[in-house]
Amino acid sequence: MTNVRDISEKNAAASQETSAATEEQLATMEEVSSSAGSLAKLAEELQKVVSLFKL
């Protein structure tokens, strides 16, 4: 019975670690997505300003 309990505890701990890593990855992906949106807006603004200087 001790082996089953030990295995169950190890599996629970591994599941918690996996869950925490997944949450961290999700937060990072949301940050990357937000940064990409900001970069796209900056690129659009830059394109508008640069178009004023056509030769």
WOCOR-V446424 format. One record per helix or strand of 3 or more residues. SS is the DSSP state (hx for helix, st for strand). FROM is the first residue (numbers start at 1). TO is the last residue. If there is no record, write none. Layout:
SS/FROM/TO
SS/FROM/TO
This chain:
hx/2/51
